[in-house]
Amino acid sequence: MFEKIAAYLAEQLDVPADEISMETTFESLGIDSLDTVEMVMDLEADLGVELELDEKVATVGELVDFIERKMD
């Protein structure tokens, strides 16, 4: 899941995927809460699952954990 999210962020933000880690904060990438919601909507469509972001996620790792919990 991390690789998929890192690739998505790299494409959307035009940054190298290898610069994104589990500890990378969305703030450091210039992503605000609205951008996060849009990203989750894109990931929902891509993964075919409803994620309903019901908690604040600040890092890539938190988003990965959140998605993996929702998919179980």
N, C-alpha and C positions, 0 to 999 in steps of 0.2 A: 504494500500500500504506500509506503514511503516513497518508493521510486516513482509511482504514478503521480503522486502529489508534487514531488520535486520537479518532474518533467512538465507538469501542468504550469507550475509557478515559473519555471525557466522560460517556457514558451510565452506566457502572458506578460512577463516582466522583462523579457529579453536579457536575462542573466544566465550565466553558466550553471547548469544543474549541480555541478560539483561544488558550488559555493553555498548550496542549501543543505543544512543539516537538521537533525531532529530538534536541535536547540535554537535554530534560527527563529527569531520573533517576526511576526507579521509586520510589526511596527518598523523593524529594521529594513524590511523590504518595501516600506512605503504603502502597506496595505491597511486600510481603515476598516471599520466594522461593516460598512456597506459593501466594500470589495470582498470581504470575507463571506457575506451572505451570497453574493453573486457567484463566488467560487464554489461554495457548497451546492448551489443550484446546478452549476455545471457538472460537478462531481456526481450529483444525484442522477442526472441524465446519463452520464457516462457509465455509471455503475449499475443503473437500473434499480436503485434502492432509495427509499425516502429517508432522509437523514434528520430533518427537523432540528436544526441547531438550537438546543435548549440550554446551552451553557456557554460561557465565554471561553474561547480558545485563543491563547496568545502566541503559541509556538507551533511550528510544523508538527512536532512530536505530539502535542496535545490534540491536534486535529487528526493525526493518524490514529491515536488511541481512541478518540471519539468515534471515528468511522468504523474501526474494527469492532468496538462494542456494539454499535448499531447493526452491524452486519451479522453478528452472532445470533 
